[in-house]
Amino acid sequence: MTPVFPRGLALLVAGGYFMEILDATVIATAVPAMAESFGVDAVDVGIAISAYILTLAIMIPVSGWMADRFGVRRVFLAAIVVFTVASVGCALSPSLPVLVAMRVLQGMGGAMMVPVGRLAVLRATSKSELVRAIAYLTWPALTAPVIAPALGGALVTFASWRWIFLINVPLGIAGFVVGLRVVRGVDGDVPTRTLDWRGFVLTAVGIAALIVSLDSIRTDGTPWAAVGIGLAVAAVVLTSAVLHLRRTEHPLLDLTVLRVDTFRNTVTYGSFYRMVITAVPFLLPLMFQLRFGWSPFVSGLMVIALFVGNIAIKPATTPLMRRFGIRTVIIADGALSVLCFGAIALLAVDTSPVVIAAVLVVSGALRSIGFTAYSSLAFADVDSERLNHANTFNATAQELFSGFGIALGAIALTLSTAIVEALGRPSGEAFSMSFAALGVLMIVIVVGGLGLRTDAGRAVTAVAR
């Protein structure tokens, strides 16, 4: 039997994923210009960023139910339309409240577009070709956060902040037209179930409290009392949500999928990996500007070295997993990442830019390998009946821990700054300490990899015959 690989569908979904992540990160560089345009303080524009991320995290759990209720093809195409229309609304917003409302609408479109699109790819791909499909779906998560600072800076400098959103319009139109052609035969035979409203409310409130609390953590002036209260509320509500999801007949998120050991490893250790890695694009521009004294534009260009590493290693990720197995790749990637973080921690003001770029290229290559390995492992042993639940659960975890990565970077820098100041050391050394701490955390990934079966993911890495 010829292995099935829907290349066109995978590229389409990857493009949608790229737009979603790009819009979550690129706006940060445009905050001063947007604040000036609306006549508000720059700090006030932060709500437009938080509203988008919060909407994504809250609405993703509903995407699985919508795919079952209305069909994967219909929901995916409608999500592209909503995302594109909302992008136009963001670009034309005359005030900050209107922008926030459009960002919420845009987040709703993104929450439906990416998880449902990924579900379409998973259903249309044979197990033996899943690694290839996942390789297509992981590049947006690797590249968008890295090129966003440079792209956003260029658009704001040479055009207008409104073009940050307008570039989505031709992409959205093209995506919809292509989607009409390639998104076919992906609807499952799962009976329509009623929406678990109680599970949705508990999950939404818990996630919202968690994200708002962590989003309040800053490198300077963090309201720790409010953060503590928010985390306590999140813990209580999310615990109640778990208890409910375990007891109800048709839960919003089916927790029984965690019984699959490879999926459980991905949701736990894989999400932890994502959190630590996501902190890197947050800390690097700060280090280049505040410690090295580089301009924002030069800093953004240097961070693109991560993107170079991502792309350069991409053709080798699938052969590596087929040759050595996912378990070995994850263990090696974790160990090498520890060393790479150590190398970044040793970078100094007088380090040659060529050396800095080389270290970042290696870091980017390791990011690409790790993301692809965990993404391939996630659905390796999940049967088709539980694929929707597993996809929704995994997408929610990815969104949450990507956001946690920014908070982790802020916490690491805050604590490191306090330590170096107490020791009477130069403040710039806080960045070295932060990256060293991230390197220590990567040891957890090695431990998680050692806990995998030697044949973990064999269903997706075995060569089809």
C-alpha positions as CSV (number, residue, x, y, z in Angstrom):
1,M,0.0,0.0,0.0
2,T,1.4,3.4,-1.0
3,P,2.0,5.6,2.1
4,V,-0.2,8.7,2.3
5,F,1.3,12.1,2.6
6,P,-0.9,15.2,1.9
7,R,1.8,17.6,1.1
8,G,-0.5,20.4,0.0
9,L,-2.7,20.2,3.1
10,A,0.3,20.1,5.4
11,L,1.8,23.2,3.7
12,L,-1.6,25.0,4.0
13,V,-2.0,24.3,7.7
14,A,1.7,25.2,8.3
15,G,1.0,28.6,6.6
16,G,-2.0,29.2,8.9
17,Y,0.1,28.2,11.9
18,F,2.8,30.7,10.9
19,M,0.2,33.5,10.6
20,E,-1.1,32.7,14.1
21,I,2.2,32.6,15.8
22,L,3.5,35.6,13.9
23,D,0.6,37.7,15.0
24,A,1.1,36.7,18.6
25,T,4.7,37.9,18.6
26,V,5.3,40.5,15.9
27,I,3.1,43.1,17.6
28,A,5.6,43.6,20.4
29,T,7.9,45.6,18.3
30,A,5.1,47.9,17.2
31,V,3.8,48.8,20.7
32,P,5.4,52.3,20.8
33,A,4.1,53.3,17.4
34,M,0.6,51.9,18.2
35,A,0.6,53.8,21.5
36,E,1.4,57.0,19.8
37,S,-1.2,56.4,17.1
38,F,-3.9,55.8,19.8
39,G,-2.7,58.5,22.2
40,V,-2.2,56.1,25.1
41,D,0.8,54.9,27.1
42,A,2.9,52.0,25.7
43,V,2.1,49.8,28.6
44,D,-1.6,50.1,27.9
45,V,-1.2,48.5,24.5
46,G,0.0,45.3,26.2
47,I,-3.6,44.3,26.6
48,A,-3.9,43.8,22.8
49,I,-1.1,41.2,23.1
50,S,-2.6,39.5,26.2
51,A,-6.2,39.5,24.7
52,Y,-5.0,37.5,21.7
53,I,-3.0,34.9,23.6
54,L,-5.7,34.5,26.2
55,T,-8.4,34.0,23.6
56,L,-6.3,31.3,21.9
57,A,-5.7,29.4,25.1
58,I,-9.4,29.5,26.2
59,M,-10.9,28.7,22.8
60,I,-8.5,25.9,21.7
61,P,-10.2,23.2,23.9
62,V,-13.5,23.9,22.1
63,S,-12.0,23.3,18.7
64,G,-12.2,19.5,19.1
65,W,-15.9,19.7,19.8
66,M,-16.5,22.1,16.9
67,A,-14.6,19.8,14.5
68,D,-16.9,16.9,15.6
69,R,-20.1,19.0,15.5
70,F,-19.7,21.0,12.3
71,G,-17.0,19.0,10.4
72,V,-13.2,19.6,10.1
73,R,-13.4,21.1,6.6
74,R,-16.1,23.6,7.4
75,V,-14.6,24.8,10.7
76,F,-11.1,25.1,9.2
77,L,-12.3,27.2,6.2
78,A,-14.5,29.4,8.4
79,A,-11.6,30.0,10.8
80,I,-9.4,31.3,7.9
81,V,-12.2,33.7,7.0
82,V,-12.6,34.9,10.6
83,F,-8.9,35.3,11.1
84,T,-8.5,37.3,7.9
85,V,-11.5,39.6,8.5
86,A,-10.3,40.2,12.0
87,S,-6.9,41.1,10.6
88,V,-8.5,43.8,8.5
89,G,-10.3,45.0,11.5
90,C,-7.1,45.2,13.5
91,A,-5.4,47.2,10.7
92,L,-8.3,49.7,10.5
93,S,-8.9,50.1,14.2
94,P,-9.3,53.8,15.2
95,S,-8.8,53.2,18.9
96,L,-7.3,50.8,21.4
97,P,-10.7,49.3,22.5
98,V,-11.5,48.5,18.9
99,L,-8.1,46.9,18.4
100,V,-8.6,44.7,21.5
101,A,-12.0,43.6,20.3
102,M,-10.5,42.7,16.9
103,R,-7.6,40.8,18.5
104,V,-10.1,38.7,20.5
105,L,-11.9,37.9,17.2
106,Q,-8.6,37.1,15.6
107,G,-7.7,34.8,18.5
108,M,-11.0,33.0,18.0
109,G,-10.1,32.4,14.4
110,G,-6.6,31.2,15.2
111,A,-7.9,28.9,17.9
112,M,-10.1,27.1,15.4
113,M,-7.7,27.3,12.4
114,V,-4.5,25.7,13.7
115,P,-5.8,22.7,15.9
116,V,-8.5,21.8,13.4
117,G,-6.1,22.1,10.5
118,R,-3.6,19.9,12.3
119,L,-6.4,17.4,12.9
120,A,-7.1,17.3,9.2
121,V,-3.4,16.5,8.4
122,L,-3.3,13.8,11.1
123,R,-6.4,12.1,9.7
124,A,-5.2,12.3,6.1
125,T,-1.7,11.0,6.8
126,S,-0.7,7.4,7.2
127,K,1.4,6.5,10.3
128,S,4.5,5.8,8.3
129,E,4.4,9.3,6.8
130,L,3.5,11.1,10.0
131,V,7.1,12.2,10.7
132,R,7.2,14.0,7.3
133,A,3.9,15.7,7.9
134,I,5.0,16.8,11.4
135,A,8.2,18.3,10.0
136,Y,6.0,20.6,7.8
137,L,3.8,21.5,10.8
138,T,6.7,22.4,13.2
139,W,8.6,25.0,11.2
140,P,6.2,27.8,11.9
141,A,6.7,27.4,15.7
142,L,10.4,27.6,15.1
143,T,10.6,30.4,12.7
144,A,7.8,32.9,13.5
145,P,9.0,33.9,17.0
146,V,12.5,34.4,15.6
147,I,11.8,36.5,12.5
148,A,9.0,38.5,14.2
149,P,11.3,41.1,15.8
150,A,13.1,41.9,12.5
151,L,9.9,41.8,10.4
152,G,7.9,44.0,12.9
153,G,10.8,46.5,13.2
154,A,11.1,46.8,9.4
155,L,7.3,47.3,8.9
156,V,7.0,49.9,11.6
157,T,10.2,51.7,10.4
158,F,9.5,51.8,6.7
159,A,5.7,51.5,6.5
160,S,3.2,51.5,9.3
161,W,2.2,49.3,12.2
162,R,-1.1,48.6,10.4
163,W,0.8,46.6,7.8
164,I,1.6,44.0,10.5
165,F,-2.0,42.9,10.1
166,L,-2.6,43.7,6.5
167,I,0.0,41.2,5.3
168,N,-2.4,38.5,6.6
169,V,-5.1,39.5,4.0
170,P,-3.5,38.1,0.8
171,L,-2.3,35.1,2.8
172,G,-5.8,34.5,4.2
173,I,-7.4,34.8,0.7
174,A,-4.9,32.4,-0.8
175,G,-5.3,30.0,2.1
176,F,-9.1,29.9,1.7
177,V,-8.9,29.3,-2.1
178,V,-6.3,26.5,-1.6
179,G,-8.3,25.1,1.3
180,L,-11.4,24.6,-0.9
181,R,-9.3,22.4,-3.1
182,V,-7.1,20.4,-0.6
183,V,-9.2,20.0,2.6
184,R,-11.3,17.0,1.6
185,G,-12.1,13.6,3.1
186,V,-10.9,14.5,6.6
187,D,-14.2,14.4,8.6
188,G,-14.4,11.5,11.0
189,D,-17.3,9.3,12.0
190,V,-17.4,10.4,15.6
191,P,-21.0,10.9,16.8
192,T,-21.9,14.5,17.7
193,R,-21.6,15.1,21.4
194,T,-23.0,17.9,23.5
195,L,-20.6,20.6,24.5
196,D,-19.3,20.1,28.1
197,W,-20.2,23.6,29.3
198,R,-19.1,23.1,32.9
199,G,-15.8,21.7,31.7
200,F,-15.4,24.7,29.3
201,V,-16.1,27.3,32.0
202,L,-13.8,25.7,34.6
203,T,-11.0,25.2,32.0
204,A,-11.4,28.8,30.6
205,V,-11.4,30.4,34.0
206,G,-8.4,28.4,35.2
207,I,-6.4,29.0,32.1
208,A,-7.3,32.7,32.1
209,A,-6.2,33.1,35.8
210,L,-2.9,31.2,35.0
211,I,-2.1,33.3,31.9
212,V,-3.0,36.7,33.4
213,S,-0.9,35.9,36.5
214,L,2.2,34.8,34.6
215,D,1.8,37.6,32.1
216,S,2.0,40.0,35.1
217,I,5.6,38.9,35.8
218,R,8.0,41.5,34.6
219,T,11.7,42.0,34.8
220,D,10.9,45.1,36.8
221,G,7.9,46.0,39.0
222,T,6.1,42.7,39.3
223,P,3.0,42.7,41.5
224,W,3.9,39.5,43.3
225,A,0.9,39.6,45.7
226,A,-1.5,39.7,42.7
227,V,0.5,37.0,40.9
228,G,0.3,34.8,43.9
229,I,-3.5,35.2,44.3
230,G,-4.0,34.5,40.6
231,L,-1.9,31.4,40.7
232,A,-3.8,30.1,43.7
233,V,-7.1,30.7,41.9
234,A,-5.8,29.0,38.9
235,A,-4.7,26.0,40.9
236,V,-8.1,25.6,42.6
237,V,-10.2,26.0,39.5
238,L,-8.0,23.8,37.3
239,T,-8.0,21.1,40.0
240,S,-11.8,21.3,39.9
241,A,-11.7,21.1,36.1
242,V,-9.6,17.9,36.2
243,L,-12.0,16.3,38.7
244,H,-14.9,17.2,36.5
245,L,-13.3,16.0,33.3
246,R,-12.5,12.6,34.9
247,R,-16.1,12.1,36.0
248,T,-18.3,13.4,33.2
249,E,-19.4,11.1,30.3
250,H,-18.5,13.4,27.4
251,P,-15.7,15.7,28.7
252,L,-14.4,18.8,26.9
253,L,-10.9,17.2,27.1
254,D,-10.6,13.4,27.4
255,L,-7.9,12.9,30.0
256,T,-7.8,9.1,29.3
257,V,-5.6,9.9,26.3
258,L,-2.8,10.5,28.9
259,R,-2.7,6.7,29.4
260,V,-0.8,6.5,26.2
261,D,2.8,6.7,27.5
262,T,4.3,8.4,24.4
263,F,1.5,11.0,24.4
264,R,1.9,11.6,28.1
265,N,5.6,12.1,27.8
266,T,5.1,14.6,25.0
267,V,2.5,16.6,27.0
268,T,4.7,16.7,30.1
269,Y,8.4,16.7,29.1
270,G,7.7,18.0,25.6
271,S,5.7,20.9,27.0
272,F,8.5,21.6,29.4
273,Y,11.0,21.6,26.5
274,R,8.8,24.0,24.6
275,M,8.7,26.4,27.7
276,V,12.5,26.5,28.1
277,I,13.2,26.9,24.4
278,T,10.6,29.6,24.0
279,A,12.4,31.7,26.6
280,V,15.5,32.0,24.3
281,P,14.0,34.5,21.7
282,F,12.7,36.6,24.6
283,L,16.1,36.8,26.4
284,L,18.4,37.1,23.4
285,P,17.2,40.5,22.1
286,L,17.3,41.9,25.7
287,M,20.9,40.7,26.2
288,F,22.0,42.1,22.8
289,Q,20.4,45.5,23.5
290,L,20.9,46.0,27.3
291,R,24.3,44.2,27.7
292,F,25.9,44.4,24.3
293,G,24.5,47.9,23.5
294,W,23.2,46.9,20.0
295,S,20.3,48.6,18.3
296,P,16.9,46.8,18.2
297,F,17.3,46.2,14.4
298,V,20.8,44.7,14.7
299,S,19.6,42.6,17.6
300,G,16.7,41.3,15.5
301,L,19.0,40.4,12.6
302,M,21.3,38.4,14.9
303,V,18.4,36.5,16.4
304,I,17.6,35.4,12.8
305,A,20.6,33.1,13.1
306,L,18.3,30.8,15.1
307,F,16.1,30.7,12.0
308,V,19.1,29.7,9.9
309,G,19.8,26.8,12.2
310,N,16.2,25.7,12.1
311,I,16.0,25.6,8.3
312,A,19.5,24.2,7.8
313,I,18.9,21.1,9.9
314,K,15.3,20.5,8.8
315,P,16.1,18.1,5.9
316,A,18.0,15.9,8.4
317,T,15.4,15.7,11.2
318,T,13.4,12.9,9.7
319,P,16.5,10.8,8.7
320,L,17.9,11.2,12.2
321,M,14.7,9.9,13.8
322,R,14.5,7.0,11.4
323,R,18.1,6.1,11.9
324,F,18.5,6.4,15.7
325,G,14.9,6.4,17.0
326,I,13.0,9.2,18.7
327,R,14.2,8.2,22.2
328,T,17.9,8.6,21.3
329,V,17.3,11.8,19.4
330,I,15.5,13.4,22.4
331,I,18.2,12.3,24.9
332,A,21.0,13.6,22.6
333,D,19.2,16.8,21.8
334,G,18.6,17.5,25.5
335,A,22.3,16.9,26.4
336,L,23.6,19.0,23.6
337,S,21.1,21.8,24.5
338,V,22.6,21.9,28.0
339,L,26.0,22.5,26.4
340,C,24.6,25.0,24.0
341,F,23.0,27.1,26.8
342,G,26.3,27.0,28.5
343,A,27.9,28.4,25.4
344,I,25.4,31.2,25.2
345,A,26.0,32.0,28.9
346,L,29.7,32.5,28.0
347,L,29.1,35.1,25.3
348,A,30.5,38.5,26.1
349,V,30.5,42.0,24.7
350,D,33.9,41.4,23.0
351,T,32.8,38.0,21.5
352,S,33.1,38.0,17.8
353,P,29.7,38.4,16.0
354,V,30.7,35.4,13.9
355,V,31.1,33.2,17.0
356,I,27.8,34.5,18.4
357,A,26.0,33.7,15.1
358,A,27.5,30.2,15.0
359,V,26.3,29.4,18.5
360,L,22.8,30.6,17.7
361,V,22.8,28.5,14.5
362,V,23.6,25.4,16.5
363,S,20.9,26.4,19.1
364,G,18.4,26.8,16.2
365,A,19.3,23.4,14.8
366,L,18.7,21.8,18.2
367,R,15.4,23.6,18.6
368,S,14.3,22.2,15.2
369,I,15.3,18.6,16.1
370,G,13.7,18.7,19.5
371,F,10.4,20.2,18.4
372,T,10.1,17.8,15.5
373,A,10.9,14.8,17.7
374,Y,8.3,15.6,20.3
375,S,5.7,16.5,17.7
376,S,6.2,13.2,16.0
377,L,6.1,11.3,19.2
378,A,2.8,12.9,20.3
379,F,0.5,10.9,18.1
380,A,2.6,7.9,17.3
381,D,0.5,5.5,19.5
382,V,-2.8,7.3,19.6
383,D,-5.6,5.5,17.8
384,S,-8.0,7.2,15.4
385,E,-10.9,7.2,17.8
386,R,-9.0,9.4,20.3
387,L,-7.0,11.5,17.8
388,N,-9.3,14.5,18.1
389,H,-9.0,14.6,21.9
390,A,-5.3,14.1,21.8
391,N,-4.9,16.8,19.2
392,T,-6.9,19.3,21.2
393,F,-5.1,18.4,24.5
394,N,-1.7,18.8,22.8
395,A,-2.6,22.1,21.1
396,T,-3.8,23.5,24.5
397,A,-0.6,22.4,26.2
398,Q,1.5,23.9,23.4
399,E,-0.2,27.3,23.6
400,L,0.0,27.4,27.4
401,F,3.7,26.4,27.7
402,S,4.7,28.7,24.9
403,G,3.3,31.6,26.9
404,F,4.9,30.2,30.1
405,G,8.3,30.4,28.3
406,I,8.1,34.2,28.3
407,A,7.3,34.2,32.0
408,L,10.1,31.7,32.7
409,G,12.6,34.0,30.9
410,A,11.3,37.0,32.9
411,I,11.6,35.1,36.2
412,A,15.1,33.8,35.4
413,L,16.3,37.4,34.6
414,T,14.6,38.9,37.6
415,L,16.1,36.4,40.0
416,S,19.5,36.5,38.3
417,T,19.6,40.3,38.5
418,A,18.8,40.2,42.2
419,I,21.6,37.7,42.8
420,V,24.3,39.6,40.8
421,E,23.4,42.8,42.5
422,A,23.6,41.2,45.9
423,L,27.1,39.9,45.0
424,G,28.2,43.3,43.7
425,R,28.7,42.0,40.1
426,P,28.0,43.9,36.9
427,S,24.2,43.8,36.1
428,G,25.0,42.4,32.6
429,E,26.0,39.1,34.1
430,A,22.4,38.4,35.0
431,F,21.9,37.3,31.4
432,S,24.7,34.8,31.6
433,M,23.2,33.4,34.8
434,S,19.7,33.2,33.2
435,F,21.0,31.2,30.3
436,A,23.0,28.9,32.6
437,A,19.8,28.3,34.6
438,L,17.9,27.4,31.5
439,G,20.7,24.9,30.6
440,V,20.3,23.3,34.0
441,L,16.5,22.9,33.4
442,M,17.2,21.1,30.1
443,I,18.6,18.2,32.2
444,V,14.9,17.4,32.9
445,I,14.5,16.6,29.1
446,V,17.4,14.1,29.3
447,V,15.7,12.4,32.3
448,G,12.3,12.4,30.4
449,G,14.0,10.8,27.3
450,L,15.6,8.1,29.4
451,G,12.1,7.2,30.7
452,L,10.9,6.4,27.1
453,R,10.7,2.9,25.7
454,T,13.6,2.1,23.4
455,D,11.1,1.6,20.5
456,A,9.0,4.7,21.4
457,G,7.5,6.2,18.2
458,R,8.5,3.2,16.1
459,A,5.0,3.4,14.4
460,V,5.9,6.7,12.8
461,T,9.7,6.3,12.2
462,A,9.6,2.9,10.6
463,V,10.1,3.1,6.8
464,A,6.9,2.2,4.9
465,R,7.3,-0.8,2.5
